Amino acid sequence: MENRRLFLKRASRAALWMLAGRCAAQTTGPASEDEVRGLPHLTTLPDRGPIPERIKSVVVDNRNPMILGGPKLHEGAMTSLLEEAMRLIADSESTRRAWRKFLSDEDVIGIKFDEVGYEKLNTTDVLADCLVRSLE
C-alpha cells in the first residue's frame, strides 16, 4: 500500500514529465505536410513465413490452485509447478534431464530476484529455494 508521501512524489514527477513534454511539443511544433510527404511508404509487407523450429519459444501455462496459502506460497506446489514446467519445455520425463538439456556442469548460473510485491506475496524466498533445489 502506498503512503501519502510516495503518492505525492510520484504524482509530482508525472506532472513534471507531462509539462516537459508539452513544452517540447510547443518548441518543435507539429510536422509540416512536406515532412510527412517525404516519408517513405512501405511497398511490401514484412515476411511472415514459418518460424524455424530452432528459434521458436515455448510457453507453458501451468496452474495449481493450491499454490497460494494465504499471503505465502506453498513450497511443495511451487516446486511441482517449476519442475513440471521444465519437463514440458525440455520435452523430458525427468526434471534432471530437462535441466541438463539447457545447462552443463561448466555453466555458471547467476540468479537475481526482484522484490516487487515481496511484502504482499512473500514470493522471493520461496521461489529462490525451489529454483535452487531444482537446479541442484
C-alpha positions as CSV (number, residue, x, y, z in Angstrom):
1,M,0.0,0.0,0.0
2,E,1.3,3.4,-0.9
3,N,1.8,6.0,1.7
4,R,0.9,9.7,1.1
5,R,4.4,10.9,0.7
6,L,5.2,8.3,-2.0
7,F,1.9,9.1,-3.8
8,L,2.7,12.8,-3.8
9,K,6.2,12.2,-5.0
10,R,5.0,10.1,-8.0
11,A,2.2,12.5,-8.9
12,S,4.6,15.4,-8.9
13,R,7.1,13.5,-11.2
14,A,4.3,12.6,-13.6
15,A,3.1,16.3,-13.7
16,L,6.7,17.5,-14.4
17,W,7.1,14.9,-17.3
18,M,3.8,16.0,-18.8
19,L,4.8,19.7,-18.6
20,A,8.2,18.9,-20.1
21,G,6.5,17.0,-23.0
22,R,4.1,19.8,-23.6
23,C,7.0,22.4,-23.7
24,A,9.0,20.2,-26.1
25,A,6.0,19.8,-28.4
26,Q,5.5,23.6,-28.5
27,T,9.1,24.3,-29.4
28,T,9.3,21.8,-32.1
29,G,5.8,22.2,-33.4
30,P,3.8,19.6,-35.4
31,A,5.4,18.1,-38.5
32,S,4.7,20.0,-41.7
33,E,3.0,18.4,-44.6
34,D,6.2,18.4,-46.6
35,E,8.0,16.5,-43.9
36,V,5.2,13.9,-43.7
37,R,5.1,13.6,-47.6
38,G,8.8,12.9,-47.6
39,L,8.5,9.8,-45.5
40,P,9.0,6.5,-47.4
41,H,5.9,4.3,-47.9
42,L,6.0,0.6,-47.4
43,T,5.6,-1.2,-50.7
44,T,5.8,-4.7,-49.3
45,L,4.8,-6.4,-46.0
46,P,7.3,-8.0,-43.7
47,D,8.0,-11.7,-44.3
48,R,5.6,-13.7,-42.2
49,G,6.8,-17.1,-43.3
50,P,7.1,-20.1,-40.9
51,I,9.3,-19.6,-37.9
52,P,12.3,-22.1,-37.8
53,E,11.9,-24.7,-35.1
54,R,15.3,-23.9,-33.5
55,I,14.2,-20.3,-32.6
56,K,10.6,-20.9,-31.6
57,S,9.6,-20.1,-28.0
58,V,7.8,-22.4,-25.7
59,V,5.1,-21.1,-23.4
60,V,3.9,-23.3,-20.5
61,D,0.6,-22.4,-18.9
62,N,0.9,-24.3,-15.6
63,R,-1.6,-23.8,-12.8
64,N,-2.1,-25.1,-9.3
65,P,-5.0,-23.8,-7.2
66,M,-3.1,-24.9,-4.0
67,I,-0.1,-22.7,-4.6
68,L,-1.3,-19.8,-2.5
69,G,-1.8,-20.4,1.1
70,G,-2.8,-17.0,2.4
71,P,-0.1,-14.4,1.8
72,K,2.6,-17.1,1.3
73,L,3.3,-19.6,-1.5
74,H,3.1,-23.3,-0.8
75,E,6.6,-24.6,-1.3
76,G,5.7,-28.1,-2.5
77,A,3.2,-26.7,-5.0
78,M,5.8,-24.2,-6.3
79,T,8.4,-26.9,-6.7
80,S,5.9,-29.1,-8.5
81,L,5.0,-26.3,-10.9
82,L,8.6,-25.3,-11.6
83,E,9.7,-28.9,-12.3
84,E,6.7,-29.7,-14.4
85,A,7.3,-26.6,-16.5
86,M,10.9,-27.6,-17.0
87,R,9.9,-31.1,-18.1
88,L,7.3,-29.7,-20.6
89,I,9.8,-27.1,-22.0
90,A,12.5,-29.7,-22.5
91,D,10.1,-32.5,-23.6
92,S,11.6,-34.8,-20.9
93,E,10.4,-37.3,-18.4
94,S,12.9,-36.3,-15.8
95,T,13.5,-32.8,-14.3
96,R,17.2,-33.6,-14.1
97,R,17.4,-34.4,-17.8
98,A,15.3,-31.3,-18.6
99,W,17.8,-29.0,-16.8
100,R,20.7,-30.9,-18.5
101,K,19.2,-30.1,-21.9
102,F,19.9,-26.4,-21.3
103,L,22.8,-26.4,-18.8
104,S,26.1,-28.2,-18.4
105,D,28.5,-28.7,-15.5
106,E,30.7,-25.9,-16.8
107,D,27.9,-23.3,-16.8
108,V,27.8,-20.6,-14.1
109,I,24.3,-19.6,-13.1
110,G,23.5,-16.2,-11.7
111,I,20.0,-15.5,-10.4
112,K,18.6,-12.1,-9.4
113,F,15.2,-11.9,-7.8
114,D,13.2,-8.7,-8.0
115,E,11.5,-7.8,-4.7
116,V,8.4,-6.1,-6.3
117,G,5.4,-7.4,-4.4
118,Y,7.5,-9.1,-1.8
119,E,5.7,-7.6,1.1
120,K,2.3,-8.9,-0.1
121,L,3.1,-12.3,-1.6
122,N,6.5,-13.2,0.0
123,T,7.4,-15.0,-3.2
124,T,11.1,-14.2,-3.4
125,D,12.4,-16.6,-0.8
126,V,10.1,-19.5,-1.7
127,L,10.8,-19.3,-5.4
128,A,14.5,-18.9,-4.8
129,D,14.6,-22.0,-2.6
130,C,12.5,-24.1,-5.1
131,L,14.7,-23.0,-8.0
132,V,18.0,-23.6,-6.3
133,R,16.8,-27.1,-5.1
134,S,15.7,-28.0,-8.6
135,L,19.0,-26.8,-10.1
136,E,21.0,-28.8,-7.6
